[in-house]
């Protein structure tokens, strides 16, 4: 894998993956990052990377739905591997505007697969990043495995399920060398503050209300983003072609507990608010439509076949995440104010 196309590399997980590949992993090739730079794509997530790795990193502001442009990028950069992160990914937004999710997650993935198929002799691997949300909701017991039937309950998860099926079909029909990973909820540096953990951190720092859906007892498995990146790279290096791998953090927790932990850490590290503990800011709001009750990943295949396990507990990961958001106020201010979008318009239009 000398020339790896990373789609959505300016987003939360994609940017962390690029940092990981260039700064921590044993990957020695080039990274060609393609990102449309929608609201969740922020070049500041990769500030300094191009200067530090001028021979190994290049960025293109392009849309994966533009098949002609993707063909040019593949040919001009001799792409021989793809790691496909690019996706619309927020459930709430998919409920309001599902068309964006169908276009990017299904049509965009189809375009990439077709572009890859036309150059299949040059391609060593197409790795597709997906989510545990494609499996639907669990009861109080059990775990998602690689054999769990798909049962998506939101336009977002349905669009990701559709893209997973396309990737698998291109392997079975055309012999394309693919792997797929389905991960649990990621958290860590560079996450857009519409997501639960950064939203709660930033609101709690400012003494704003902390919105929690329903009764707060929806359960998620939390995966520190650096652990996810390491897992993806292990799959790309040593995973079996045509196989799916579940990546989980072994940190199953109710949403309300996550919020309370963040409040307690900030009360201790940043000091109590004049009104007292930040737990007093918790505000229960109307539940999200079709809100899945519980997700939990069985990641034993990653452990047994590839020797991967998460390094971060939730306790260590959330402390690192909170510290990052405190230490990177300029980044958070730019994201919340939308200043980064003005910068994008200035430099890429």
N, C-alpha and C positions, 0 to 999 in steps of 0.2 A: 504494500500500500504506500506508494510513493507520492501520490497526489490525491488527497482526500477532500471530497466535496462535503462540507458541513452546511446543511441548510438551517436557517433560523439561528445562526451563530451569534447574533446580537441580542437574542432573548435570554431569559434567566438561565435555563439549563444549558443551552447551546454555548453561551459565553463562558460559563464555568467549565464546560467540556474543553473548549479551546484553551483556556488557561491551564487546565490539567494536562492536556496533551503536550503543550509546548514547555511547560514549566516543571512538571513532575513525572511524566510517564517516560517510557522507553521509545516512544514514537520519534522517528528521525526524519520523516518526510515533510511534505508541504501541506498546508491547510488552505483550501479555497472556500472562503465563507460567503455564502449567498443569503442575503436577508432583504426583505421588502421594506423593512423599517416602518412597520405599523406602530401603533401606540406602544406596544410592548417590546419593540426592538430599539435598543438604545446603544449607539456606538460608544458611549461613555463606559459601557460594561467592559469594553476591550481597550480602554485608554492605554496607550504606550506599547501595545503588543506589536503593531506594525513597525515601530521604531526599534524595538528590541529584537525582532525576528524578521528583518527585511527580506531575507531570502526564503523564508519558510511560511509567510502569511500574506495573503492577499484578500481584499474584500471587494465584493460586487453588490451594489444596491439593485437588486432585481427580484422579480416575482417568479416563483416556481411554476405559476400557472402560464407563464409565457414560454411555450415549448421551443420556439425558435431561438430565444435568448439562451435557454438552458442548453440547447444543442451547441451553440457557439462556445459557451463556457466549458462544456465537456471537451470539445475538440481543441480549443486554444490552450487548455491547461492539462491535457492528457489525463483526464480523470480516470482513476482506476479503482476508487472506492467511494462509497457514499454513506454518510451518517445523517439520517433524515430526522431532524428535530422540528422543522418548521411546521407550525400548526396554530390555529386559533384554539385557545385552551381554557377559557373561563366559562364555567357553566352558566352563570347569570347572564353573561352576554349572549350565549347561545340561545337562551330562552327568548330574549328580546329580538335578536337578529340572527336567526339560524342560517340564512343564506350565505353569510360570510364563512361559516364553518363548513358548509357543503362545498363551497368553491375551493377554499384553501386545503382542507383536510382530505377531501376525496379527489376533486379534479386536479389539484396540485400534485398529490401523490401519484395519480395516474400519469400525469405528464412526465414526472421524474422516472417512473418505471418504463414508460415508452422510450424516453431518451436513453435510458440505460440499456434497454433491450436491443436497441439499434446498434449498440456498441458492446454487446455482451462479451465478445472475445477479449476485450480489454479490461473487463470488470472483475475484480477479485471478490468484492463483497458489496451488498446493499443492506445496510443495517437500518431498521425502522424502529423508531421510538414510539411506544404507545403507553397506555395507562391502565390501571386496574379498574377504572370506571366502566370499561367495556363489559365487565362481568356482572354489573348490576349491584344489587344489595344483598349482603349476607344477613343471616339470622344471628342469634346471640352466640352461636358456636360455629366452628368450621373456618376454613381458609380458602382463598382462591389458589388454585394450582394451575399449571399450564394446560390441564385438561378440563378446566371449568367451562361449561357452555357460556356463550356470550348472551347477555341480557341487558343491553344498554337502556338507560331510562331518561336520558336528556339528549337534545340535539347534538351537544358536544360529544358525548360518549358514543352516540350512534354514528357520527361522522368518523370518529376514530376507529370504531369497529369496522366500518366500511373500508377504511384505508388498510387496516390489518388484513382483511380478507383479500384485498387486491394484491398486496405484497405476497401473501401465501400462494395465491393463484398463479402469480407470475413465476414462482419457483416451480410449482407443479406442472404448469403448462409449457413454459419456455426454458426450464432448467436454470433460471436465474439464481445465482448464489446469494441467498438472503438469510438474514437472521432477524428476529423480532424480540423486543423486550417490552414487558408491561410492568411499569413501576408504580409504587405507592406515592403518596403525597410528598413532594419535595419541599424543602425549605433551606434557606441559607442566603449568602450574599447575592445582591443584584436582583432579588425577586420584586416584581412590580407590586406596588402597595395596594392593589385591589384584592390580593390573596390574604387569607386569614392572618397568618403570622406577621408579615410586615405591617399590615393594617393595624393590628392590635399593638405592635411595638410602637409605631409612630403616633397613634392616637393616645396611647398611655403616656408617652413622653410629654405630650402637650396637654394632658388632662382632658382630652375629649372623650365622648361616649365610646364604649367598646361594644359594637353590635354583635350579638350572638343569635344565630337562627334558632327558632323553635325553643326547645327546652335545653339546648346545648349538649344533649347526650348522644348526638351522632358521633360515631367512632371512625377514626382514620388511623392508618399506619404511617408514621412519619419517618421520612428518609432524608438524611442530610445530603445536600446536593453533591458534595465532593465524593461521598461514598457511591452515589449513583454514577458519577462520571467514571470512577475506577471500575465499576461493574460493567458499564458499557464497553470500555476498552478491553476488558478481559473477554467479553463475548466476541468482540471483533477480532481479537487475536486467536482465541482458542475455542470459540463456540462451534457447534456442529451445524453445517449448512442445512437450512430448512427448518431449524429448530426455533422454538420460542422459549424465552427465559423470563421468569418473574423475579423482579428486584424489589425487595422490601427492607424496611429498616428495623424490624423487630421492636417497634415502638408503638403499640396499639394504645390509643388514648381518646377519651371523650373530648370534643371541642372545648367544652367549658373548663376542663382540667388544663388544657393547653393555655387558655386565656388566663386562668388563675396563676399558673406557673410564671407566665410572663409578668404579670402584675407583681408577684412576690419578688422576682429577681430585680425588677426596676425599683420597687420600694426599697430594697436593700442597697442597690448600687447607685441609684440616682437620688435617693432620699424620698421620704413620704411627701405627698401633696398636702397643701394647707388643710384640705378637707379630710385627710386621712389616707388610708390604703387605696390603691388604684382599683382594688376589687369593687369599690363603690361606684366605679364608672361603668360596670358591666350592665348592658341594656339588652334585654331579650326582645327580638323583633320577629315579625311574621315569618314563618318558615318558607324556605325556597320551594317552589313547585317541584314535585318529583324528587325530593331530597333523599338520596339513599341513606339508609340508617347506619350501616356498618360496612367498612372495607377492612380486610386483613389478608396479607400476602404470606403464602408459604414459599419461602425462598430457598428451600432445601436443595433444589436442583442446581442453583448457583453455587451453593456450598459443596455439594457432593461431586459435581462434574467439573467445576472450574476453580474450586478452592477459595471462592470469594465470600466474605462476610463483612457487614458494615463495621467500621472502626468506631463510629461515634454513637454514643448513647444519646437519648433525647436530652438528658441533663447537660452533657458536654456540648452537644450541637446547638442547643437553644442559647446557651450562654455565649458561644462564639458568634452566633447570629445577632444577638442583641448588641454585643460589643461592636460588631461590624456596622450596624445601622447608626449607633452612636458616634462612631469614629468617621463615618462617611456622610456627614450632614450635607455637604455640598452636593453629593449625588442625589440624596433624597429630596433636597430642595429643588433641584433641577427637574426631577421626575414629577413631583407633586405640582409644581408651578407650570409644567409644560415647556420650560425653557429648552430642554433637549430637542423638542420638536422644531423649535425655531432654528436651532443650530443645524438640524438635518435639512430643513428647507433651504437654508443659506448655502450649504455645501453640496447638496445633491439634487438641486433643480436648476 
